[in-house]
Amino acid sequence: MRIIESVSGMQAAADELRASGRKIGLVPTMGYLHEGHLELMRAAAKQADVVVASIFVNPTQFGPGEDLDRYPRDFDGDVRKAGGAGVEVIFAPTAEEMYPPGFQTKVRVERVTKHLCGLSRPVHFEGVTTVVCKLFNCVKPDVAVFGEKDFQQLVVIERMVIDLNMEVRIVGVPVQREPDGLAMSSRNAYLNAEERRSALSLFKSLELARRLYNGGERDARVIRDAVIGLISSHPFTSVDYVEVCDPVSLEAVDVLKGRTLLALAVNVGRTRLIDNCTLGG
Ligand code: AMP
């Protein structure tokens, strides 16, 4: 396992790997790795000859008052887990290395960032696209792997790669869940026992939506209301959004036709959790 902290060191390592004919797979993460991240790393190992995982808690994708300061970290544990999942190189720059004095450039994707999480986190996706663009320029990957857990992020990155003619293939991996259905997330570590029980309402509401859909329901409002009703009946929950939308444009739909995305964000206590599923198609 190689651990690289500098941009120039990472670029030199990437050049060497590419010169030796090895295809590079990148898995960008903010660390505190769980099985969901490791599944992305295993997927990358199938698609590339060498897997690079980045571990970087990117300050620019957190808004004021969000959890940047308390975001969980466990670098030694991360190195061990990533090694077990086939990662050969960890790129772990500091914030100063990524954003040195004088830094002033941003990458912004327009329309698909305006929906869902973009409404309550207005600077989030600009931070994500800027850092992912920088990571691509540091690691020079042939393929980059992202989780469908952050469905909107995946859509935004795919848009950026097309629009900016980036030569990297984007691969999505399905949401990885705990045995009871809760989507794995580094932020689950914030939940106390009661909140953890209420957090299961997100998955239960997706299952309810799927049952309604399979029973023939196609009215987005009926599905949305049922999801909101189920989540709101659990203590400590406050719904940020529940949207039924097109999985490419992320625009809300009234009637479900073809493949449709059901996406939601819910505060459970002080912890903001997201989840989603697709219906039909
Ligand atoms: P994060 O460290 O939260 O920024 O996540 C890094 C990558 O792991 C992103 O592409 C996420 O979508 C992905 N990821 C996080 N949790 C999961 C999960 N439960 N299932 C699939 N992918 C995930």
Residues whose N, C-alpha, C, O or C-beta is under 5 A from the ligand:
A	BS01	AMP	P28 T29 M30 G31 G36 H37 V145 F146 G147 E148 K149 D150 V173 P174 V175 Q176 A183 M184 S185
